[in-house]
Amino acid sequence: MWAARTAMNAQQEKLDIISNNISNMDTAGYKSQDVGFRDLVYETMNRNGIPVTDNKSRTVDPQNGTGIRNSEVTRDTTSGGLVQTGLKTNLALQGNGYFKVIRPDGSNAYVRSGDFVEDGSGRLVDNNGDRLEVIGQDNKFINGNFAVDTQGNVTVNGSNVGKINVYDTIGEDSLVSVGNNLYVPKAGATMFVTNGATINQGYSEGSNVDMSEQMTDMIEAQRSYQMSAKSLTNADQMAGIVNQLFKGN
């Protein structure tokens, strides 16, 4: 019963992640997530109080599993498709990396989506008002009077005014989602400037969610959940029969 219960919990989390992926398939820059499974502790059955078949040739004692649990949630960092918007404030990344933004409280966060807009101060901000980091910027971006090349160099009227860096980290699970398409590094994770991604001005990056893959995973998770639920029901019925037998005696 315990093993079936843990399996149901694990499959429920799997279904929650799949649902989140599907709901964000139209979110710019969204990266699909996945979760695996790992065994819980196994215990040997060759100990006092547990009868086992005597087999002199046996080299490994029988073991009893206690169920499964979810492993770490991983993020698929492959690039999504590019959609041309024609807006100079839209910056799409191709390759691994993130833009750095400064939130209203002064803290840093990282975002994959580059669908920025100009605020009243001539700065590039996301939909939450988080300001895009532009190194050395001293000019306002008014009415799209700027250009960004593939390496992040920013020019206004042909003169270089700043640089947009792209940051990355080691490990797919080194960033934690904090909502609004933003990520922050885990404790101990280091962000570094990377040249492994190119910036495409006038484009928006779509999500990398594969709907057919998500639907297949959903069907598998649902069937596994149903099987575990049936196993739990059968174990409960067997326990009820045993109780009735004892009562009859």
N, C-alpha and C positions, 0 to 999 in steps of 0.2 A: 504493500500500500504506500509506503514511504517513497519507494522508487518511482511509482506512478505519479505521485504528487509532485515530486521534483521535476519529472519530465514535463508535466503540464505547465508548471511555472516557467520552465525554460522555453517551451514552445510559445507560451503567451508573450514573453519578451521578444522572441523572434518575430511574431506577428505584429507587435507594436512597432518594431523597427521597420518592417516592410510597409506598414500603413503610413509611417512618416515619410518614407521614400516616395511612395506613390503620391502623397499629398503635396510633395515639393518638386514634382517632376517638371513644373513650369517655373520654378524659382531660379532666377539667374545665378549661375555659379554654384548651385547646390551640388554637393558630392554625396553619392549614395553611401549608406552604411550597411554593415553586415555584422553578424555575431555568430560565433561557433559554439561548440559544446565541449565540455570536458567531464570526465568521470569524477564522482565523489569517492570517498575513501572505500577501499575494498577491505574486507575482514576475512581472515582464514576461518574455515569451519572445522579445522582439526584442533579442537581444544576441549577442555572438560565441559561436560554438559551437552555437547552436540554430537549425536551419533553419526559416524561416517563409515562408509564401507571399507573394510580392511583390505588393502591392496598393496602387497609388498613391493610390487614393481612400480608403484606410483612415485614419480620424482617431484611432482608439484601438488601440494595439498589443495583441495577444492576451496574456492573463495566465494564470498557473497558480496555483490555490489550494493551500494546504498543509494544509487541514483546518479543524476547528472546535474550540472549547473552550467550557466552561460559563461563563456570566456569573455575576454575583452572585446568591446565593440570596435571594429576597424572601419576605416573610411577609404573608399575608392578615390584616389587622387587623380585619376586620368581626366584629361580635359574634356569638357563638353563641346558641342558644336558651336560655331560662330554664327551669329545673326547680325547682318548689317543694319545699323540704325541710322547712320548718317549724322548722329549727334557727336560733336567733338568732345563732349563731357563723358561719353561712354568709352571705357577702356577695358578691353577683354584680354585676359591672359591665356596664353597657350604654353603648356609646360607646367612643371611643378612650381608653386609659389603662391604668395599672398601679398596683397597691398596692406600697408600699415595705416591705421587711422587713429586719430586722437579723439577720445570721447569727451563729452562736455565736462566730466569731472577731472580731466587731465590724464587719465590712464590710457595705455595703449591697447589696441586690439588689432586683429588681423581679419581681413575679409577677402573672399575670392571674387565676389561680384564687383565689377567696376562700373556699375550704373550710377555714376555720380551726377550731381547738378551743381550749378553755381549758386552760392548763397549771397546775401546782401552785401557781404564784405569782399566778394570776388574770390572766394575760396571754393575749392571743390569739396563737396560733402556728400555723404550717402543719404538715404531716405530718413535716417534717424538723426541727422545733424552731426554725425561724426566726421571730422575733418581729415581729408587725405593728406598724408605726410608728403610734402614736396621740399626736398633739401635745397636751401638757398633761395627759396622763392621770395622776391620782394616786389613782384608785380601782381596786379589784380587780373583775374581772368574774367573779363567782361565781354559778353556777347560772343563768346567762343573765339577770342582773338589770340589763340594759342595753338600750338601743334606739339604732339608727343610722338617721338620716333619709337621704333621697336625696342630700343634699349632704355627707354624712359627719360631721355633728354627732352626737356621742355623749352620751347622757343616761343617768344612773343615778337611778332613783326620781324622774324628772322634772327633775333638776338637770343642767345641762350640765357635763360633766367633761372633754371633749376633742374632738379633731377628727381624722378620718381623711382625709388628703389623697390625691388621685389624681394620678399623675404621667404625663407624656407626653414625647415627644421628636420632633424633626423628622426625617423620613425613615424608611421602612419597614425599612431595613437598618442602623439606628443602634444596635440592640441585638444582643448576642451571647448565644446560649443557652449556659448553663453546666451544664445538667442539672437534674433534679428540678423541671422547670417554671419555673426561675429564669432571669432575664436580667440582664446587666450592660451598661452603655453602652460603645460603642467609644471609643477615644481621640479626644478632641475633641468627642464628642457631649455635649449638655447636657440634663439632665432638668429639667422645670419643672412646677409645680403647674397643673393644668388643671381647668376647670369643664365640659369637654366630655363628661363621663361621669357617669352617675347610679349610686348604690349601692342595691341592692335587698336588704334584709335578709330572711333566711329563704329565699333562693333560691341555686341553684348554676348557673353558666354552663356549658353544654355546649360541646364543640368545634365549630368551624365547618367541619369536614371534610365535603365533599360526596362521598359514596361513588360515585355515578354518574360524576361528573367525574373522580375518581381512577382508576376502572376504565378509562374512555375514554383517559385519558393513558397508563395502563400499556400498553394494547394498542398505541397508537401508538409508544411508546418501544420495545416489544419488536419490533415489525415493522421499525422503523428500525435496531435493533441487528442483526437477522437479515439485513437488506439489506446493511449494512456488512460483516458477517461473510462473506456470499457474495461481495461485491466483493473482499475480501481473499483469499479462496480462489481466485477466478478470476485475480487478479494473480499469485498464487504459482504457479499452474499455467502461466500464460503465461511466467513467468520460467523455469520448468523446461523448457518447450519450446525457448526460446531457447538455454538451456545445452546441451541435447541437440543442437541444430543446429550449434552451435559445435564441440562434441566430434566430430560427424560430419565436419566439415571438417578 
